[in-house]
Amino acid sequence: MKASQSTVAGGSGSGSTGNATTLGRTGLGASTGQRLPVPPRERKPALAALAVLLILGGALASAYLVMASGQRVSAIQIAHPVAPGQRIPASALREVQIGDTGIEYVRWSERHRVTTAYAAVPLVEGALLTNAMTTPGDDAALGRVEVGLALKPGQLPADGLDPGTRVALYAVAGGQGGGPRPGTLLSADAIVQQVRTGGEDRLRGDQTMVDVAVPPADVALLTQAASAGAVAAVIVPEGTRIAPSQPAPAQQPTTGLGAGTGPGNGGQTNPRPSQTPAPGTGPASTPAGG
């Protein structure tokens, strides 16, 4: 009985010793700082150099923008809207100071060249003018004939006419005579090309010289009325179509005294008054008692 107990005790003691030994080894390995092997870190010098270059490039670009923003230049800005196809007037241009940061613009020193060009696109107020917004020629005037008009007050709007404005031209009375009948539509689609006011040597002070481009079919009547000084210009709003004027009805001939008119003869004038034959004469008369 005692022997078995001692055997059991001895066996349990040896197991405890083995466990202790195993734990001790594990603890010893942990205490000595042993670690699992780690692969060596791969170095990429090209990526590092690229990162440095990007940082330096960004810093240089920022410095350039800061320095360029301090350099101000004179540019052309649109002062009031200009429709496509219209010549750009000097009143539509104004000078502004902007930073030379690489944006497109037209220098203020080139404003004289701009006033001879036409708007290729709608020019809105406040926009910086670029070369793409202008065109050297007026495409709307291609295939037209240019005619000069000398207009007096009352023959054009009170605010005057601007280049590029579409107008309709009518014949009016009060000229030198010999022109078309007043009220005749001379041209329904004329485009103003150039305007010069009075004050020049060859113009009277109250006249305005206007050059208009019209279709070739309108030239004959227009030049006839222009030579007589009997032309009036009216502005045609956008989207408005001018219909040709209807001719006036023909005047009826006047009737003189003693002429017989009326519904029975269709309003025609009798050239001679009718005469009644004397009694007893004429083919219809018969002798008395016959």
C-alpha positions as a printed Julia matrix, in Angstrom:
290×3 Matrix{Float64}:
    0.0     0.0      0.0
    2.74    2.39     0.91
    4.8     1.24    -2.0
    2.09    2.08    -4.47
    1.61    5.46    -2.94
    5.25    6.18    -3.14
    5.26    4.99    -6.7
    2.47    7.3     -7.53
    4.11   10.11    -5.76
    7.36    9.4     -7.48
    5.69    9.32   -10.86
    3.91   12.56   -10.3
    7.15   14.09    -9.2
    8.97   13.1    -12.31
    6.17   14.5    -14.46
    6.36   17.79   -12.66
   10.08   17.86   -13.26
    9.57   17.26   -17.0
    6.98   19.98   -17.27
    9.17   22.34   -15.41
   12.02   21.58   -17.73
    9.85   22.23   -20.79
    8.53   25.47   -19.42
   11.99   26.49   -18.44
   13.3    26.01   -21.91
   10.43   28.02   -23.35
   10.96   30.79   -20.9
   14.69   30.72   -21.52
   14.18   31.1    -25.24
   11.8    34.01   -24.71
   14.11   35.69   -22.26
   17.1    35.57   -24.61
   15.21   37.69   -27.28
   15.19   35.2    -30.11
   12.9    36.24   -33.06
   11.7    34.76   -36.29
   13.89   35.56   -39.29
   12.75   38.68   -41.28
   13.59   39.11   -45.0
   15.9    42.08   -45.68
   14.14   45.35   -46.69
   14.45   46.16   -50.41
   15.75   49.65   -51.11
   14.45   51.66   -54.16
   16.67   54.69   -54.74
   14.92   55.61   -58.02
   11.58   56.16   -56.27
   13.24   58.22   -53.59
   14.92   60.41   -56.18
   11.6    60.84   -58.04
    9.87   61.92   -54.84
   12.58   64.49   -54.2
   12.27   65.82   -57.73
    8.48   66.16   -57.42
    8.82   68.06   -54.19
   11.39   70.42   -55.68
    9.29   70.9    -58.84
    6.18   71.8    -56.83
    8.14   74.27   -54.77
    9.6    75.93   -57.87
    6.18   76.14   -59.57
    4.65   77.74   -56.5
    7.47   80.25   -56.31
    7.04   81.1    -60.02
    3.29   81.66   -59.66
    3.86   83.9    -56.67
    6.45   85.92   -58.53
    4.38   86.08   -61.73
    1.26   87.18   -59.9
    3.14   90.24   -58.8
    3.92   91.18   -62.43
    0.91   93.08   -63.73
    0.24   93.65   -67.45
   -2.34   95.74   -69.31
   -4.98   93.64   -71.11
   -8.21   94.32   -73.04
  -11.52   93.65   -71.34
  -14.97   93.87   -72.97
  -16.85   96.94   -71.71
  -20.25   96.17   -73.28
  -21.65   93.24   -75.31
  -20.88   92.9    -79.02
  -22.91   90.58   -81.24
  -21.23   88.08   -83.59
  -20.42   89.55   -86.99
  -20.27   93.12   -85.69
  -17.15   95.24   -85.94
  -15.66   95.73   -82.49
  -15.94   99.45   -81.61
  -13.39  101.25   -79.47
  -16.12  102.0    -76.92
  -16.43   98.26   -76.23
  -12.83   98.01   -74.99
  -11.35   98.99   -71.65
   -7.96   98.51   -69.99
   -7.47   96.19   -67.0
   -4.41   95.08   -65.05
   -3.98   91.3    -64.7
   -1.26   88.95   -63.5
    0.84   87.38   -66.24
    0.21   83.77   -65.16
    0.07   82.2    -68.62
   -3.59   82.87   -69.44
   -4.54   84.05   -72.92
   -5.19   87.75   -73.4
   -4.74   90.6    -75.88
   -2.48   93.43   -74.81
   -3.95   96.89   -74.46
   -1.33   98.19   -76.91
   -3.09   96.19   -79.68
   -6.47   97.9    -79.26
   -6.13   99.75   -82.59
   -5.85   96.42   -84.42
   -8.87   95.06   -82.53
  -11.12   97.93   -83.67
  -10.62   96.84   -87.29
  -11.7    93.25   -86.56
  -15.11   91.63   -86.12
  -16.54   89.56   -83.3
  -16.33   85.85   -84.08
  -18.39   84.88   -81.01
  -20.72   86.82   -78.68
  -18.56   89.14   -76.59
  -19.95   89.52   -73.07
  -19.2    92.33   -70.66
  -16.32   91.66   -68.3
  -14.61   88.96   -70.4
  -10.94   89.16   -71.29
  -10.49   89.44   -75.03
   -8.5    86.7    -76.77
   -7.42   86.29   -80.39
   -9.9    83.42   -80.86
  -12.79   85.83   -80.19
  -12.0    88.03   -83.2
  -11.91   87.53   -86.95
  -10.32   89.84   -89.54
  -13.3    89.72   -91.94
  -17.07   89.9    -91.67
  -18.46   86.61   -92.96
  -21.97   88.04   -92.94
  -21.03   90.62   -95.59
  -19.64   88.09   -98.07
  -21.39   88.26  -101.44
  -22.84   91.72  -100.74
  -22.3    95.12  -102.34
  -21.29   98.13  -100.26
  -23.24  101.36  -100.84
  -22.63  104.74   -99.24
  -25.51  106.77   -97.8
  -25.6   110.39   -96.62
  -28.33  110.5    -93.97
  -29.71  113.6    -92.32
  -31.44  113.84   -88.92
  -34.74  112.03   -89.13
  -33.38  109.52   -91.63
  -31.68  107.37   -88.98
  -32.3   106.58   -85.27
  -31.52  109.28   -82.73
  -28.81  107.14   -81.07
  -27.09  106.62   -84.4
  -25.93  103.38   -85.98
  -23.1   101.06   -85.0
  -21.05   98.87   -87.36
  -22.58   95.42   -87.65
  -26.15   96.58   -87.02
  -28.78   95.14   -89.36
  -31.09   97.78   -90.78
  -33.91   98.1    -93.32
  -33.79  100.92   -95.86
  -36.84  102.78   -97.14
  -37.37  105.52   -99.71
  -38.66  108.77   -98.25
  -39.89  112.06   -99.59
  -38.07  115.34   -99.36
  -35.06  114.45  -101.46
  -33.86  116.06  -104.64
  -36.47  114.22  -106.66
  -36.16  111.43  -109.16
  -35.96  108.63  -106.59
  -38.32  105.74  -105.97
  -41.8   106.32  -104.62
  -41.8   107.2   -100.88
  -42.44  104.15   -98.73
  -40.73  101.72  -101.1
  -38.64   99.08   -99.32
  -35.17   99.48  -100.78
  -33.47   96.72   -98.78
  -34.83   94.48   -96.04
  -31.44   93.16   -94.91
  -28.65   95.73   -94.94
  -25.6    95.53   -92.66
  -23.89   98.71   -91.44
  -20.17   98.57   -92.23
  -18.86  102.0    -91.26
  -20.25  105.21   -89.79
  -18.75  108.69   -90.01
  -20.47  111.72   -88.54
  -20.4   115.3    -89.74
  -17.57  117.69   -89.2
  -15.32  116.45   -91.98
  -14.56  118.66   -94.94
  -16.65  116.77   -97.46
  -19.65  116.31   -95.21
  -22.23  118.76   -94.01
  -22.41  119.17   -90.28
  -25.88  117.62   -90.01
  -25.14  114.57   -92.19
  -23.95  111.1    -91.25
  -22.12  109.01   -93.82
  -23.1   105.35   -93.49
  -21.67  102.51   -95.58
  -24.03   99.53   -95.81
  -23.63   96.07   -97.36
  -26.74   94.95   -99.25
  -27.62   92.03  -101.53
  -26.82   92.73  -105.2
  -30.52   92.71  -106.12
  -31.12   95.81  -103.95
  -28.38   97.96  -105.47
  -30.35   99.52  -108.35
  -33.17  101.1   -106.32
  -30.9   101.9   -103.38
  -28.36  103.84  -105.41
  -31.14  105.74  -107.16
  -32.64  106.79  -103.82
  -29.2   107.49  -102.32
  -28.29  109.88  -105.13
  -31.52  111.77  -104.46
  -30.88  111.85  -100.7
  -34.18  110.1   -100.03
  -33.18  107.08   -97.9
  -34.11  106.34   -94.29
  -32.61  103.55   -92.14
  -34.48  101.68   -89.42
  -32.95   99.14   -87.03
  -34.26   95.59   -87.43
  -34.42   93.78   -84.04
  -33.0    90.28   -83.8
  -35.5    87.71   -85.08
  -37.67   90.28   -86.89
  -38.41   89.75   -90.58
  -39.24   92.71   -92.78
  -41.91   91.94   -95.38
  -41.81   93.74   -98.75
  -44.05   96.78   -98.87
  -47.28   96.49  -100.86
  -47.65   98.88  -103.8
  -50.22  101.61  -103.39
  -53.47  101.23  -105.4
  -53.61  103.03  -108.7
  -55.28  106.42  -108.58
  -58.62  106.79  -110.38
  -58.76  109.49  -113.11
  -60.41  112.68  -112.05
  -63.71  113.65  -113.68
  -64.27  117.05  -115.25
  -67.36  119.21  -115.33
  -70.16  117.93  -117.51
  -68.71  114.41  -117.6
  -71.08  111.63  -116.87
  -69.81  109.07  -114.36
  -71.53  106.51  -112.3
  -72.06  102.8   -111.85
  -73.66  102.49  -115.26
  -70.51  103.29  -117.18
  -67.95  101.8   -114.79
  -66.66  105.14  -113.6
  -65.32  106.14  -117.02
  -65.51  109.74  -118.11
  -67.79  110.49  -121.04
  -65.79  112.42  -123.6
  -68.84  114.38  -124.82
  -72.17  115.14  -123.18
  -75.1   113.32  -124.76
  -77.4   115.41  -126.97
  -81.16  114.83  -127.28
  -82.44  115.07  -130.88
  -84.97  117.78  -131.56
  -88.61  116.79  -131.79
  -89.62  115.63  -135.21
  -86.09  114.81  -136.31
  -84.12  111.66  -136.29
  -84.78  108.23  -137.67
  -87.23  107.36  -134.9
  -89.58  110.26  -135.62
  -92.74  109.72  -137.72
  -94.83  112.37  -139.43
  -97.97  113.43  -137.64
 -101.06  111.72  -138.81
  -98.89  108.96  -140.45
